[in-house]
């Protein structure tokens, strides 16, 4: 039997037949966490990209807290946020998840700079 290249996803799946299921489970869990935070995503996105987005969102929320805000009051769906800067930036319709995560990180950086 000939194995695909060591770095390939196909090889990983051959060596761990449950790998795809684990990835799908991870995507579902991360998607659920993002949806709770007001971020619209789909479970069919790459779990690694979803994880990066979740990390960016959590960094932003931490910056909001450090700046004296409350992430629950400043949800993207909030009608009366404490400050527009405390609301997670919305994703534009054609924006990739990578680009969106980068923009959220930049917004977190701006909040962190205000704190220092």
MDAnalysis code that builds the backbone (N, CA, C; Angstrom):
import MDAnalysis as mda
import numpy as np

u = mda.Universe.empty(348, n_residues=116, atom_resindex=np.repeat(np.arange(116), 3), trajectory=True)
u.add_TopologyAttr("name", ["N", "CA", "C"] * 116)
u.add_TopologyAttr("resid", np.arange(1, 117))
u.add_TopologyAttr("resname", ["UNK", "UNK", "UNK", "UNK", "UNK", "UNK", "UNK", "UNK", "UNK", "UNK", "UNK", "UNK", "UNK", "UNK", "UNK", "UNK", "UNK", "UNK", "UNK", "UNK", "UNK", "UNK", "UNK", "UNK", "UNK", "UNK", "UNK", "UNK", "UNK", "UNK", "UNK", "UNK", "UNK", "UNK", "UNK", "UNK", "UNK", "UNK", "UNK", "UNK", "UNK", "UNK", "UNK", "UNK", "UNK", "UNK", "UNK", "UNK", "UNK", "UNK", "UNK", "UNK", "UNK", "UNK", "UNK", "UNK", "UNK", "UNK", "UNK", "UNK", "UNK", "UNK", "UNK", "UNK", "UNK", "UNK", "UNK", "UNK", "UNK", "UNK", "UNK", "UNK", "UNK", "UNK", "UNK", "UNK", "UNK", "UNK", "UNK", "UNK", "UNK", "UNK", "UNK", "UNK", "UNK", "UNK", "UNK", "UNK", "UNK", "UNK", "UNK", "UNK", "UNK", "UNK", "UNK", "UNK", "UNK", "UNK", "UNK", "UNK", "UNK", "UNK", "UNK", "UNK", "UNK", "UNK", "UNK", "UNK", "UNK", "UNK", "UNK", "UNK", "UNK", "UNK", "UNK", "UNK"])
u.atoms.positions = np.array([
    [0.840, -1.175, 0.000],
    [0.000, 0.000, 0.000],
    [0.892, 1.247, 0.000],
    [0.561, 2.180, -0.825],
    [1.332, 3.417, -0.953],
    [0.625, 4.530, -0.186],
    [1.341, 5.133, 0.760],
    [0.773, 6.224, 1.557],
    [0.994, 7.560, 0.862],
    [0.008, 8.451, 0.956],
    [0.192, 9.801, 0.416],
    [1.300, 10.522, 1.189],
    [1.736, 11.691, 0.708],
    [2.790, 12.445, 1.415],
    [2.444, 12.653, 2.882],
    [3.479, 12.680, 3.716],
    [3.307, 12.761, 5.165],
    [2.499, 13.982, 5.600],
    [2.599, 15.072, 4.876],
    [1.922, 16.304, 5.278],
    [0.474, 16.381, 4.786],
    [0.003, 15.395, 4.060],
    [-1.328, 15.502, 3.464],
    [-2.443, 15.120, 4.436],
    [-3.589, 15.754, 4.246],
    [-4.777, 15.459, 5.047],
    [-5.239, 14.035, 4.766],
    [-5.101, 13.598, 3.529],
    [-5.509, 12.244, 3.153],
    [-4.742, 11.207, 3.972],
    [-3.453, 11.404, 4.121],
    [-2.642, 10.475, 4.917],
    [-3.088, 10.493, 6.374],
    [-3.317, 11.682, 6.898],
    [-3.769, 11.800, 8.284],
    [-5.074, 11.048, 8.496],
    [-5.978, 11.157, 7.537],
    [-7.257, 10.453, 7.658],
    [-7.086, 8.941, 7.551],
    [-6.117, 8.510, 6.746],
    [-5.867, 7.072, 6.633],
    [-5.335, 6.523, 7.959],
    [-4.485, 7.289, 8.614],
    [-3.885, 6.843, 9.872],
    [-4.843, 6.989, 11.049],
    [-5.786, 7.917, 10.947],
    [-6.786, 8.136, 11.997],
    [-8.152, 8.240, 11.328],
    [-8.857, 7.125, 11.212],
    [-10.119, 7.119, 10.483],
    [-11.194, 8.035, 11.089],
    [-11.022, 8.455, 12.321],
    [-12.021, 9.320, 12.959],
    [-11.645, 10.802, 12.865],
    [-10.565, 11.087, 12.168],
    [-10.070, 12.465, 12.066],
    [-11.120, 13.411, 11.486],
    [-11.759, 13.012, 10.418],
    [-12.762, 13.879, 9.783],
    [-13.901, 14.168, 10.756],
    [-14.335, 13.143, 11.471],
    [-15.412, 13.315, 12.456],
    [-14.979, 14.278, 13.563],
    [-13.736, 14.151, 14.012],
    [-13.217, 15.041, 15.053],
    [-13.180, 16.489, 14.557],
    [-12.758, 16.672, 13.305],
    [-12.708, 18.019, 12.727],
    [-14.112, 18.610, 12.626],
    [-15.063, 17.786, 12.215],
    [-16.447, 18.260, 12.107],
    [-17.008, 18.610, 13.485],
    [-16.694, 17.797, 14.484],
    [-17.132, 18.084, 15.849],
    [-16.526, 19.394, 16.357],
    [-15.248, 19.588, 16.064],
    [-14.580, 20.827, 16.482],
    [-15.216, 22.033, 15.804],
    [-15.501, 21.905, 14.508],
    [-16.130, 23.009, 13.773],
    [-17.504, 23.319, 14.356],
    [-18.259, 22.295, 14.716],
    [-19.579, 22.498, 15.293],
    [-19.482, 23.208, 16.640],
    [-18.543, 22.780, 17.477],
    [-18.376, 23.401, 18.793],
    [-17.955, 24.871, 18.667],
    [-16.977, 25.128, 17.825],
    [-16.496, 26.502, 17.663],
    [-17.575, 27.380, 17.048],
    [-18.295, 26.846, 16.076],
    [-19.382, 27.600, 15.454],
    [-20.420, 27.987, 16.496],
    [-20.761, 27.060, 17.363],
    [-21.726, 27.346, 18.429],
    [-21.244, 28.455, 19.344],
    [-19.981, 28.411, 19.706],
    [-19.417, 29.452, 20.582],
    [-19.428, 30.808, 19.891],
    [-19.100, 30.824, 18.597],
    [-19.116, 32.087, 17.854],
    [-20.535, 32.624, 17.712],
    [-21.490, 31.742, 17.451],
    [-22.880, 32.181, 17.332],
    [-23.378, 32.795, 18.637],
    [-22.965, 32.219, 19.779],
    [-23.337, 32.784, 21.084],
    [-22.777, 34.189, 21.261],
    [-21.683, 34.472, 20.588],
    [-21.045, 35.786, 20.700],
    [-21.546, 36.746, 19.627],
    [-22.523, 36.296, 18.837],
    [-23.120, 37.152, 17.818],
    [-22.413, 37.136, 16.484],
    [-21.542, 36.153, 16.251],
    [-20.794, 36.064, 14.993],
    [-21.423, 34.968, 14.134],
    [-21.899, 35.349, 12.960],
    [-22.536, 34.400, 12.054],
    [-21.481, 33.655, 11.229],
    [-21.423, 32.340, 11.407],
    [-20.527, 31.473, 10.640],
    [-21.248, 30.161, 10.379],
    [-20.648, 29.332, 9.530],
    [-21.215, 28.022, 9.204],
    [-20.288, 26.917, 9.671],
    [-20.855, 25.764, 9.947],
    [-20.049, 24.625, 10.390],
    [-19.195, 24.059, 9.265],
    [-19.460, 24.441, 8.009],
    [-18.672, 23.900, 6.905],
    [-17.380, 24.676, 6.664],
    [-17.109, 25.660, 7.521],
    [-15.850, 26.406, 7.426],
    [-14.711, 25.550, 7.968],
    [-13.496, 25.883, 7.586],
    [-12.304, 25.184, 8.061],
    [-12.178, 25.387, 9.575],
    [-12.124, 24.294, 10.354],
    [-12.028, 24.422, 11.811],
    [-10.839, 25.259, 12.276],
    [-9.733, 25.207, 11.569],
    [-8.565, 25.999, 11.962],
    [-8.858, 27.491, 11.805],
    [-9.544, 27.849, 10.743],
    [-9.897, 29.256, 10.521],
    [-10.931, 29.695, 11.553],
    [-11.884, 28.815, 11.852],
    [-12.875, 29.117, 12.891],
    [-12.195, 29.338, 14.235],
    [-11.207, 28.511, 14.541],
    [-10.479, 28.649, 15.810],
    [-9.732, 29.981, 15.857],
    [-9.124, 30.384, 14.745],
    [-8.444, 31.682, 14.691],
    [-9.435, 32.822, 14.906],
    [-10.611, 32.693, 14.316],
    [-11.639, 33.724, 14.482],
    [-12.097, 33.786, 15.929],
    [-12.309, 32.635, 16.548],
    [-12.714, 32.606, 17.952],
    [-11.649, 33.247, 18.834],
    [-10.390, 32.975, 18.556],
    [-9.293, 33.583, 19.317],
    [-9.330, 35.105, 19.186],
    [-9.570, 35.596, 17.974],
    [-9.645, 37.043, 17.749],
    [-10.835, 37.644, 18.507],
    [-11.972, 36.964, 18.472],
    [-13.171, 37.458, 19.166],
    [-12.921, 37.491, 20.669],
    [-12.304, 36.456, 21.206],
    [-12.020, 36.412, 22.639],
    [-11.009, 37.484, 23.035],
    [-10.052, 37.755, 22.177],
    [-9.091, 38.839, 22.447],
    [-9.832, 40.177, 22.491],
    [-10.735, 40.385, 21.535],
    [-11.511, 41.621, 21.492],
    [-12.346, 41.770, 22.763],
    [-13.009, 40.683, 23.160],
    [-13.827, 40.729, 24.378],
    [-12.970, 41.054, 25.607],
    [-11.785, 40.482, 25.683],
    [-10.886, 40.780, 26.807],
    [-10.488, 42.251, 26.812],
    [-10.249, 42.801, 25.633],
    [-9.895, 44.216, 25.533],
    [-11.064, 45.094, 25.967],
    [-12.278, 44.693, 25.601],
    [-13.471, 45.442, 26.025],
    [-13.567, 45.440, 27.550],
    [-13.362, 44.289, 28.161],
    [-13.428, 44.169, 29.622],
    [-12.350, 45.038, 30.266],
    [-11.126, 44.964, 29.739],
    [-10.019, 45.760, 30.284],
    [-10.298, 47.260, 30.171],
    [-11.054, 47.646, 29.141],
    [-11.379, 49.061, 28.940],
    [-12.605, 49.478, 29.749],
    [-13.154, 48.530, 30.529],
    [-14.282, 48.860, 31.396],
    [-15.639, 48.542, 30.811],
    [-15.661, 47.860, 29.685],
    [-16.931, 47.516, 29.045],
    [-17.404, 46.126, 29.412],
    [-18.615, 45.832, 29.017],
    [-19.234, 44.535, 29.260],
    [-19.607, 43.921, 27.914],
    [-18.964, 42.807, 27.529],
    [-19.257, 42.192, 26.234],
    [-20.740, 41.810, 26.053],
    [-21.430, 41.515, 27.138],
    [-22.841, 41.132, 27.024],
    [-23.721, 42.337, 26.683],
    [-23.327, 43.511, 27.127],
    [-24.076, 44.735, 26.826],
    [-23.724, 45.226, 25.427],
    [-22.548, 44.878, 24.967],
    [-22.030, 45.384, 23.697],
    [-22.007, 44.322, 22.601],
    [-23.017, 43.470, 22.580],
    [-23.141, 42.442, 21.549],
    [-23.399, 43.113, 20.198],
    [-23.067, 42.440, 19.095],
    [-23.357, 43.013, 17.780],
    [-24.843, 43.336, 17.591],
    [-25.710, 42.653, 18.327],
    [-27.156, 42.890, 18.206],
    [-27.674, 43.899, 19.223],
    [-26.791, 44.464, 20.048],
    [-27.204, 45.414, 21.080],
    [-27.786, 46.679, 20.449],
    [-28.886, 47.130, 21.015],
    [-29.493, 48.368, 20.524],
    [-28.938, 49.586, 21.245],
    [-28.373, 49.386, 22.438],
    [-27.850, 50.504, 23.218],
    [-26.498, 50.140, 23.835],
    [-25.441, 50.014, 22.996],
    [-24.129, 49.653, 23.548],
    [-23.537, 50.796, 24.367],
    [-22.616, 50.433, 25.258],
    [-21.916, 51.428, 26.074],
    [-21.083, 52.362, 25.193],
    [-20.462, 51.793, 24.190],
    [-19.621, 52.542, 23.262],
    [-19.572, 51.764, 21.948],
    [-19.643, 52.441, 20.822],
    [-19.524, 51.730, 19.541],
    [-18.196, 50.975, 19.413],
    [-17.152, 51.494, 20.076],
    [-15.849, 50.824, 20.032],
    [-15.859, 49.483, 20.751],
    [-16.829, 49.273, 21.635],
    [-16.923, 48.029, 22.398],
    [-17.728, 46.951, 21.675],
    [-18.291, 47.293, 20.531],
    [-19.105, 46.339, 19.764],
    [-18.214, 45.679, 18.720],
    [-18.294, 44.361, 18.671],
    [-17.522, 43.593, 17.697],
    [-17.850, 44.098, 16.296],
    [-16.830, 44.403, 15.494],
    [-17.105, 44.884, 14.134],
    [-17.905, 43.848, 13.343],
    [-18.869, 44.287, 12.558],
    [-19.637, 43.327, 11.757],
    [-18.812, 42.809, 10.575],
    [-19.121, 41.628, 10.137],
    [-18.454, 41.029, 8.978],
    [-19.194, 41.467, 7.723],
    [-18.453, 41.931, 6.741],
    [-19.097, 42.290, 5.481],
    [-19.405, 41.013, 4.706],
    [-20.388, 41.088, 3.841],
    [-20.898, 39.908, 3.139],
    [-19.878, 39.104, 2.374],
    [-18.902, 39.764, 1.771],
    [-17.930, 39.051, 0.949],
    [-16.580, 38.880, 1.645],
    [-16.522, 39.201, 2.926],
    [-15.261, 39.149, 3.671],
    [-14.933, 37.714, 4.089],
    [-13.708, 37.297, 3.830],
    [-13.284, 35.958, 4.253],
    [-13.161, 35.928, 5.771],
    [-13.218, 34.736, 6.343],
    [-13.067, 34.614, 7.795],
    [-11.671, 35.055, 8.235],
    [-10.668, 34.768, 7.424],
    [-9.307, 35.200, 7.755],
    [-9.228, 36.721, 7.835],
    [-9.792, 37.395, 6.832],
    [-9.763, 38.856, 6.807],
    [-10.568, 39.428, 7.972],
    [-11.686, 38.792, 8.284],
    [-12.526, 39.246, 9.393],
    [-11.778, 39.094, 10.725],
    [-11.116, 37.965, 10.917],
    [-10.339, 37.751, 12.148],
    [-9.240, 38.802, 12.274],
    [-8.598, 39.129, 11.167],
    [-7.557, 40.156, 11.178],
    [-8.148, 41.505, 11.580],
    [-9.318, 41.838, 11.044],
    [-9.948, 43.113, 11.372],
    [-10.357, 43.172, 12.841],
    [-10.823, 42.051, 13.379],
    [-11.180, 42.000, 14.805],
    [-9.925, 42.172, 15.664],
    [-8.833, 41.516, 15.269],
    [-7.564, 41.690, 15.996],
    [-7.128, 43.149, 15.982],
    [-7.300, 43.823, 14.849],
    [-6.929, 45.242, 14.755],
    [-7.802, 46.089, 15.686],
    [-9.091, 45.766, 15.765],
    [-9.989, 46.497, 16.667],
    [-9.583, 46.256, 18.122],
    [-9.181, 45.025, 18.442],
    [-8.725, 44.706, 19.796],
    [-7.451, 45.486, 20.107],
    [-6.553, 45.570, 19.134],
    [-5.306, 46.322, 19.313],
    [-5.587, 47.783, 19.652],
    [-6.552, 48.384, 18.961],
    [-6.908, 49.785, 19.215],
    [-7.430, 49.955, 20.650],
    [-8.266, 48.999, 21.085],
    [-8.766, 49.075, 22.473],
    [-7.631, 48.892, 23.473],
    [-6.763, 47.940, 23.196],
    [-5.628, 47.694, 24.098],
    [-4.713, 48.914, 24.188],
    [-4.546, 49.626, 23.089],
    [-3.697, 50.818, 23.082],
    [-4.332, 51.924, 23.941],
    [-5.658, 51.988, 23.980],
    [-6.350, 52.985, 24.804],
    [-6.146, 52.708, 26.279],
    [-5.991, 51.449, 26.633],
    [-5.869, 51.036, 28.029],
    [-4.492, 51.407, 28.581],
    [-3.464, 51.294, 27.744],
    [-2.076, 51.495, 28.203],
    [-1.787, 52.907, 28.565],
])
